[in-house]
Amino acid sequence: MPEVVRVFDLTETAVGLWLAQADESHLHKDLERAERAELRRENRRLMDGMEFLKRAAAFFARGPG
């Protein structure tokens, strides 16, 4: 980092803040990715449950027979 600071005439504080923001942004993206994966799993589970209920309703709608 000292070389970057010197080459681009920056302060170490500014570069440190940028790095911290980048780390936070990366963490936020990882959390969003994990949340989307969890929502996809939950959606699949609910869709499977709906399909089961549709089939059960069709079975019982046929009546005895």
Buried (B, 14 or more C-beta within 10 A) or exposed (E): EEEEBEEEEEEEEEBEEEEEEEEEEEEEEEEEEEEEEEEEEEEEEEEEEEEEEEEEEEEEEEEEE
